[in-house]
Structure formats: structure tokens, C-alpha cells
Amino acid sequence: MKISTLSRVLILVCSILLTAAIFLPIWRIELDAPQYPEGLVMQIFSNKLGGDVDIINGLNHYIGMPTLHVENFIEFKILPYLIGLFALLFLITAISLSKKMLYFMFYSFVIFGIISMVDFWRWEYNYGHNLNPNAAIIVPGMSYQPPLIGFKQLLNFGAYSIPDLGGWAMLIGGVLVLIVYLKESRLLNKFRKTKSVSSIIFLFVSLVLLSCSDIEFEPININKDKCDYCKMTISDIRFAGELITKKGRVNKFDDVKCLISFCDENKDIQFKSKLVSDFSTNQLIDLESAYIVTSETLRSPMGGNSASFANKEIAEKNAKSYNSIIKDWNQYNK
């Protein structure tokens, strides 16, 4: 029995995605803490570790966690070949059009995925629990196992564990194989509900696209969020600001003065967005295209005493009422 042309194309795409996953980072663990404003990242490839591994190893040493070295993991020796084997067998499936081989590959790939995640959890558990009893920092009862997927707070570090590009390629490949399996086994016909299946596929694609999209901004929560420079609680939205780094980290501020000071002290960080609250609408606007009015009577939280406006006419009216003038970003930031 042969699979259809459409199934053949989807299986070919799956084979290509798996081939790409061999060379792309499959998983990433991000660590955020105040002392690392740009965060630390460890990327897990099929055959190596990437990112800030040396810095993370240094931190692990203080809390007694084993340091990470590629040679200690047999997975890095066999994983590229396993993924490559699946990519090759999916290619052969597409060429042979064999339905039996498709079923075999589907079940094999599911088992491979389950074993891989269990092994990853075991790997994280061992590193998070087998601590050196003579470590410099020991917190009784504390373990440092990162989350399998999602977020977990570890002392003053926020740990995010999420798929990277290669991981997403493998996930999408797995979904394509699932769709082909359901179609060729005629299980789809039992759903009468083509709409339901389509909705699930649409939802998955939407989530993937959403996860890959850039962060526009993050709402500032008054009387809850703290300024990332002066550490005071942000209490007046009219003077608040926000920085978004190219890596997507968000820093919030209670005063444009704090925002500028933060930039001055972190010149090595590249920012994607510099936002400030519009004084008249309380909406976040681009700081570098804002019209800024400074007056001692504005009395902002940390003494910046500057109000920002998206609209020039409104800025001019406010400048007149505060007996001041408007400045653009370049004039203001001299």
C-alpha cells in the first residue's frame, strides 16, 4: 500500500527539518538575575554545548553542582547519528511510498521523543541534586534542577527551559508525521470533524509563530513592578520607561533618569527598544522619537522631572504651561 503525494511531500519536509536540527541548537536554558542584566544562555546542540557555558560552570562551582563538559555525555556522541538516521529513513519512506514503513517510522519517532525527554529530565535531575557537600554556598534542602520546560526560580536566578530552533524543527517535523499517520491510517475520517483537526493544526502553527515573534513591549504594573535601576516600586506611570534588549529581556524604570543611567552603566548591552510613557496618554512610546519637556515642577519619582510626549503640539502646550521648552532625544541626552 502506498502513501499519497501530499503525504510524501510532508514526509520529505520532515526529513529536511530533522537534517537541519542536527546543526541547530535544539534546546536552550536561560538564566536571569539582577547581576546579569542581559542574562545567561546555555544552548544544547546535538553534539555540543553553546552559549555562556564557562560562566555557568563558574556559578555551578560555588553551589556544588558538577561542571558541564561535553565529553561527560554519551548523548552528544550518538544524538547526531540518531537524528540523521531518522532523517534518512523518512527520506527513504518518502521515496518508497511504503505505508508500512511510514507506520514503523511514526511509532519509532514517538518512542525516540519520549526517551529523549526522559533522558533530559534525568540529566537535569542528576545535575541539580548531586551537589558537592563542601561547596562554598550550601542552602539546606535546596536543589538546583532546572525545569524540563518552562520557568523555575533557583535562588536569585530565574531559569527558563525552552526549545531552540532545532527543537522547534523537530517538533514541527513530529507534527507533520502525526498528520500523515492520521491521514494514511484513515483515523482522520473518524473525526468527521475536519474542523476540529484544522483548528488544532491552526492553533499549533499560531503558537509556533507567536513564540518566534519579537516582543513589542511588556505592560508596566503600577505599584507592583520595581525599577531595574533604583529598585523602587514604580508608582507613577506618567514617568515610567522600559528597555528591551536584542535578546528580548525587559527592564522597567520609574523615571527616565533611571533609564538613562542604566544605559550608561551597561554600554555593552544592545537595546532593541527604548520606550517611555507618554505623559498625556500613559501609553509606551519610542523614547528616541519623543518630545521631552523638563521642569522642576513636574516632580518625577527620581528627580528626572521630565515628561515625554508622542504629539509635538501637546508637548508644546505642556512646555508652555511648565514655562519650559521641548527637546528631542539627541538634545535631551547630551
ZAVOMAR-26272 format. One line per 2 residues: number of its first residue (from 1); their letters; for each residue x negated, y, z negated of C-alpha. Coordinates in nm, 3 decimals, always signed. Each point is the difference from the previous one (the first is absolute). Example, Ala and Ser with C-alpha at 12.3 -4.5 7.8 and 13.67 -1.06 7.14 Angstrom:
<pts>
1) as) -1.230 -0.450 -0.780 ~ -0.137 +0.344 +0.066 .
</pts>
This chain:
<pts>
1) mk) +0.000 +0.000 +0.000 ~ -0.130 +0.341 +0.098 .
3) is) +0.028 +0.338 -0.166 ~ +0.140 +0.299 +0.189 .
5) tl) -0.198 +0.274 +0.173 ~ +0.093 +0.251 -0.270 .
7) sr) -0.123 -0.236 -0.272 ~ -0.318 -0.051 +0.197 .
9) vl) -0.067 +0.374 +0.008 ~ +0.066 +0.037 -0.374 .
11) il) -0.236 -0.288 -0.079 ~ -0.266 +0.161 +0.217 .
13) vc) +0.041 +0.326 -0.191 ~ -0.035 -0.193 -0.325 .
15) si) -0.325 -0.155 +0.126 ~ -0.136 +0.346 +0.086 .
17) ll) +0.098 +0.140 -0.341 ~ -0.174 -0.285 -0.180 .
19) ta) -0.314 +0.050 +0.209 ~ -0.001 +0.370 -0.097 .
21) ai) +0.045 -0.093 -0.367 ~ -0.338 -0.177 +0.003 .
23) fl) -0.173 +0.335 +0.048 ~ +0.230 +0.231 -0.196 .
25) pi) +0.029 +0.043 -0.378 ~ +0.272 -0.237 -0.118 .
27) wr) +0.066 +0.134 -0.348 ~ -0.090 +0.308 -0.202 .
29) ie) -0.010 +0.077 -0.370 ~ +0.004 +0.370 -0.084 .
31) ld) -0.100 +0.136 -0.340 ~ +0.107 +0.347 -0.109 .
33) ap) -0.128 +0.181 -0.309 ~ -0.057 +0.365 -0.099 .
35) qy) -0.379 -0.040 +0.025 ~ +0.035 -0.117 +0.360 .
37) pe) +0.228 +0.260 +0.163 ~ -0.029 -0.168 +0.341 .
39) gl) +0.044 -0.348 -0.146 ~ -0.198 -0.318 +0.057 .
41) vm) +0.083 -0.259 +0.264 ~ -0.103 -0.360 +0.043 .
43) qi) +0.084 -0.149 +0.339 ~ +0.013 -0.376 +0.043 .
45) fs) -0.091 -0.126 +0.346 ~ +0.013 -0.362 +0.109 .
47) nk) -0.378 -0.029 -0.043 ~ -0.112 +0.287 -0.225 .
49) lg) +0.089 +0.272 -0.246 ~ +0.001 +0.366 +0.096 .
51) gd) +0.057 +0.342 -0.156 ~ -0.127 +0.111 -0.340 .
53) vd) -0.106 -0.346 -0.116 ~ -0.326 +0.116 -0.162 .
55) ii) +0.176 +0.265 -0.211 ~ +0.273 -0.247 -0.099 .
57) ng) -0.265 -0.255 -0.098 ~ -0.161 +0.263 -0.222 .
59) ln) +0.332 +0.067 -0.174 ~ +0.070 -0.373 -0.032 .
61) hy) -0.332 -0.044 -0.179 ~ +0.109 +0.229 -0.285 .
63) ig) +0.323 -0.188 -0.069 ~ -0.155 -0.344 +0.042 .
65) mp) +0.150 -0.099 +0.334 ~ -0.223 -0.201 +0.235 .
67) tl) -0.149 +0.200 +0.283 ~ +0.125 -0.070 +0.351 .
69) hv) -0.236 -0.160 +0.250 ~ +0.102 -0.152 +0.332 .
71) en) -0.222 -0.305 -0.047 ~ +0.204 -0.101 -0.307 .
73) fi) +0.313 -0.062 +0.208 ~ +0.028 -0.301 +0.228 .
75) ef) +0.311 +0.165 +0.146 ~ -0.215 +0.251 +0.190 .
77) ki) -0.179 -0.289 +0.173 ~ +0.308 -0.187 +0.119 .
79) lp) +0.273 +0.264 +0.035 ~ -0.119 +0.148 +0.335 .
81) yl) -0.006 -0.350 +0.150 ~ +0.344 -0.087 -0.139 .
83) ig) +0.157 +0.316 +0.137 ~ -0.181 -0.052 +0.331 .
85) lf) +0.125 -0.360 +0.012 ~ +0.360 +0.114 -0.048 .
87) al) -0.044 +0.266 +0.269 ~ -0.137 -0.265 +0.238 .
89) lf) +0.274 -0.252 -0.076 ~ +0.270 +0.263 +0.048 .
91) li) -0.160 +0.083 +0.335 ~ +0.007 -0.368 +0.095 .
93) ta) +0.365 -0.014 -0.111 ~ +0.084 +0.290 +0.230 .
95) is) -0.181 -0.164 +0.290 ~ +0.142 -0.351 -0.053 .
97) ls) +0.352 +0.127 -0.079 ~ +0.033 -0.300 -0.230 .
99) kk) +0.285 +0.032 -0.247 ~ -0.144 -0.274 -0.223 .
101) ml) -0.325 +0.188 -0.027 ~ +0.190 +0.318 -0.079 .
103) yf) +0.173 -0.172 -0.295 ~ -0.330 -0.143 -0.122 .
105) mf) -0.166 +0.341 +0.022 ~ +0.287 +0.172 -0.180 .
107) ys) -0.011 -0.234 -0.300 ~ -0.381 +0.005 -0.006 .
109) fv) -0.008 +0.380 +0.003 ~ +0.254 +0.023 -0.285 .
111) if) -0.207 -0.242 -0.211 ~ -0.316 +0.196 +0.084 .
113) gi) +0.165 +0.323 -0.113 ~ +0.120 -0.148 -0.330 .
115) is) -0.337 -0.159 -0.081 ~ -0.180 +0.324 +0.086 .
117) mv) +0.213 +0.209 -0.237 ~ -0.031 -0.259 -0.281 .
119) df) -0.377 -0.002 +0.047 ~ -0.007 +0.381 -0.003 .
121) wr) +0.200 +0.005 -0.326 ~ -0.238 -0.259 -0.152 .
123) we) -0.297 +0.210 +0.112 ~ +0.146 +0.313 -0.164 .
125) yn) +0.094 -0.190 -0.318 ~ -0.351 -0.139 -0.049 .
127) yg) -0.163 +0.339 +0.050 ~ +0.247 +0.176 -0.224 .
129) hn) -0.008 -0.248 -0.288 ~ -0.349 -0.152 -0.012 .
131) ln) -0.168 +0.294 -0.171 ~ -0.348 +0.027 -0.147 .
133) pn) +0.040 -0.003 -0.384 ~ -0.306 +0.226 -0.028 .
135) aa) +0.133 +0.270 +0.230 ~ -0.048 +0.366 -0.097 .
137) ii) +0.375 +0.063 -0.001 ~ +0.230 -0.260 -0.154 .
139) vp) +0.370 +0.066 -0.053 ~ +0.151 -0.285 -0.206 .
141) gm) +0.268 -0.188 +0.193 ~ -0.068 +0.196 +0.319 .
143) sy) -0.048 -0.173 +0.336 ~ -0.072 +0.170 +0.331 .
145) qp) +0.176 -0.214 +0.258 ~ +0.106 +0.222 +0.292 .
147) pl) +0.355 -0.048 +0.133 ~ +0.046 -0.253 +0.278 .
149) ig) +0.195 +0.267 +0.184 ~ +0.121 +0.337 -0.125 .
151) fk) -0.115 +0.218 -0.292 ~ -0.138 -0.069 -0.347 .
153) ql) -0.157 +0.230 -0.260 ~ -0.339 -0.126 -0.126 .
155) ln) -0.125 +0.227 -0.281 ~ -0.033 +0.342 +0.165 .
157) fg) -0.005 -0.146 +0.352 ~ +0.308 -0.041 +0.215 .
159) ay) -0.053 -0.309 +0.221 ~ +0.182 -0.041 +0.331 .
161) si) -0.020 -0.330 +0.186 ~ +0.140 +0.012 +0.352 .
163) pd) -0.056 -0.155 +0.344 ~ -0.243 +0.182 +0.229 .
165) lg) +0.011 +0.011 +0.381 ~ -0.101 -0.365 +0.044 .
167) gw) +0.252 -0.109 -0.263 ~ +0.278 +0.186 +0.178 .
169) am) -0.106 -0.157 +0.329 ~ +0.028 -0.345 -0.158 .
171) li) +0.336 +0.082 -0.159 ~ +0.142 +0.125 +0.329 .
173) gg) -0.140 -0.309 +0.173 ~ +0.171 -0.218 -0.260 .
175) vl) +0.334 +0.176 +0.054 ~ -0.032 -0.048 +0.377 .
177) vl) -0.064 -0.372 -0.048 ~ +0.299 -0.021 -0.235 .
179) iv) +0.223 +0.166 +0.259 ~ -0.121 -0.241 +0.271 .
181) yl) +0.051 -0.297 -0.232 ~ +0.356 +0.108 -0.085 .
183) ke) +0.077 +0.059 +0.367 ~ -0.147 -0.323 +0.136 .
185) sr) +0.145 -0.217 -0.277 ~ +0.339 +0.162 +0.072 .
187) ll) +0.035 +0.099 -0.363 ~ +0.075 +0.348 +0.127 .
189) nk) +0.321 -0.129 +0.151 ~ +0.115 -0.100 -0.346 .
191) fr) -0.013 +0.360 -0.113 ~ +0.273 +0.129 +0.241 .
193) kt) -0.123 +0.296 -0.147 ~ -0.243 +0.121 +0.252 .
195) ks) +0.064 +0.335 -0.161 ~ -0.126 -0.125 -0.334 .
197) vs) -0.321 -0.135 +0.150 ~ -0.051 +0.316 +0.203 .
199) si) +0.052 +0.205 -0.314 ~ -0.264 -0.201 -0.186 .
201) if) -0.248 +0.043 +0.285 ~ +0.079 +0.371 +0.025 .
203) lf) -0.046 +0.039 -0.377 ~ -0.336 -0.179 +0.010 .
205) vs) -0.129 +0.211 +0.289 ~ +0.122 +0.315 -0.173 .
207) lv) -0.182 -0.093 -0.320 ~ -0.319 -0.068 +0.194 .
209) ll) +0.024 +0.333 +0.181 ~ +0.083 +0.179 -0.323 .
211) sc) -0.297 -0.155 -0.178 ~ -0.228 +0.118 +0.281 .
213) sd) +0.135 +0.353 +0.011 ~ -0.187 +0.296 -0.143 .
215) ie) +0.109 +0.154 -0.326 ~ +0.160 +0.340 +0.065 .
217) fe) +0.022 +0.106 -0.362 ~ +0.106 -0.127 -0.341 .
219) pi) +0.267 +0.185 -0.197 ~ -0.126 +0.183 -0.309 .
221) ni) +0.191 -0.096 -0.314 ~ +0.034 +0.303 -0.225 .
223) nk) -0.075 -0.055 -0.371 ~ -0.124 -0.351 +0.084 .
225) dk) -0.295 +0.015 +0.242 ~ -0.332 +0.129 -0.131 .
227) cd) -0.241 +0.233 +0.176 ~ -0.297 -0.199 +0.130 .
229) yc) -0.237 +0.285 -0.087 ~ +0.104 +0.157 -0.332 .
231) km) +0.202 -0.306 -0.117 ~ +0.291 +0.219 -0.109 .
233) ti) +0.355 -0.110 +0.074 ~ +0.135 +0.168 +0.312 .
235) sd) +0.282 +0.220 -0.124 ~ +0.062 +0.263 +0.270 .
237) ir) +0.061 -0.131 +0.351 ~ -0.042 +0.348 +0.151 .
239) fa) -0.377 -0.009 -0.049 ~ -0.064 -0.372 +0.047 .
241) ge) -0.221 -0.150 +0.270 ~ -0.103 -0.335 +0.140 .
243) li) -0.303 -0.146 +0.178 ~ +0.012 -0.318 +0.210 .
245) tk) -0.332 -0.158 +0.090 ~ -0.068 -0.176 +0.329 .
247) kg) +0.021 -0.327 -0.192 ~ +0.351 +0.092 -0.113 .
249) rv) -0.069 +0.081 -0.365 ~ +0.225 +0.275 -0.136 .
251) nk) -0.117 +0.261 -0.254 ~ +0.244 +0.244 -0.157 .
253) fd) -0.065 +0.339 -0.158 ~ +0.190 +0.251 -0.211 .
255) dv) -0.172 +0.303 +0.151 ~ -0.172 +0.080 +0.328 .
257) kc) -0.299 +0.105 -0.212 ~ -0.033 -0.361 -0.122 .
259) li) +0.039 -0.129 +0.355 ~ -0.284 +0.218 +0.127 .
261) sf) -0.224 -0.088 -0.296 ~ +0.064 -0.370 +0.066 .
263) cd) -0.103 +0.045 +0.365 ~ -0.313 +0.190 -0.101 .
265) en) -0.108 -0.279 -0.237 ~ +0.074 -0.279 +0.249 .
267) kd) -0.151 +0.128 +0.323 ~ -0.078 -0.355 +0.113 .
269) iq) +0.370 -0.086 +0.020 ~ +0.175 +0.051 +0.331 .
271) fk) +0.356 +0.125 -0.033 ~ +0.272 -0.073 +0.250 .
273) sk) +0.247 +0.246 -0.148 ~ -0.017 +0.299 -0.231 .
275) lv) +0.349 +0.088 -0.114 ~ +0.140 +0.267 -0.225 .
277) sd) +0.350 +0.077 -0.120 ~ +0.187 +0.275 +0.183 .
279) fs) +0.080 +0.257 -0.270 ~ +0.346 +0.072 +0.141 .
281) tn) +0.119 -0.349 +0.101 ~ -0.211 -0.227 -0.225 .
283) ql) -0.079 -0.217 +0.302 ~ -0.354 -0.120 +0.065 .
285) id) -0.160 +0.185 +0.293 ~ -0.340 -0.002 +0.168 .
287) le) -0.231 +0.208 -0.220 ~ -0.230 +0.105 +0.283 .
289) sa) +0.286 +0.158 +0.197 ~ +0.174 +0.153 -0.302 .
291) yi) +0.028 +0.370 -0.080 ~ -0.132 +0.058 -0.350 .
293) vt) +0.087 +0.278 -0.241 ~ -0.204 +0.056 -0.315 .
295) se) +0.112 +0.208 -0.295 ~ -0.065 -0.004 -0.373 .
297) tl) +0.375 +0.021 -0.058 ~ +0.059 -0.337 +0.166 .
299) rs) -0.150 -0.182 -0.300 ~ -0.066 -0.346 +0.140 .
301) pm) -0.086 -0.285 -0.243 ~ -0.381 +0.019 +0.025 .
303) gg) -0.049 +0.364 +0.091 ~ -0.022 -0.031 +0.378 .
305) ns) +0.301 +0.236 +0.009 ~ +0.054 -0.069 +0.370 .
307) as) +0.322 -0.078 +0.183 ~ +0.006 -0.164 +0.343 .
309) fa) +0.257 +0.047 +0.274 ~ +0.069 -0.166 +0.334 .
311) nk) +0.190 +0.304 +0.129 ~ -0.201 +0.317 +0.060 .
313) ei) +0.295 +0.238 -0.042 ~ +0.092 -0.150 -0.336 .
315) ae) -0.365 +0.016 -0.103 ~ -0.016 +0.369 +0.096 .
317) kn) +0.314 +0.076 -0.204 ~ -0.145 -0.177 -0.303 .
319) ak) -0.337 +0.169 +0.046 ~ +0.178 +0.336 +0.000 .
321) sy) +0.197 -0.085 -0.313 ~ -0.318 -0.112 -0.179 .
323) ns) -0.192 +0.303 +0.130 ~ -0.244 -0.229 +0.179 .
325) ii) -0.095 -0.111 +0.352 ~ +0.024 -0.330 +0.184 .
327) kd) -0.309 -0.203 +0.090 ~ -0.048 -0.301 +0.219 .
329) wn) -0.193 -0.304 -0.120 ~ -0.339 +0.115 +0.134 .
331) qy) +0.036 +0.342 -0.164 ~ +0.120 -0.151 -0.327 .
333) nk) -0.265 -0.272 -0.022 ~ -0.305 +0.224 +0.049 .
</pts>
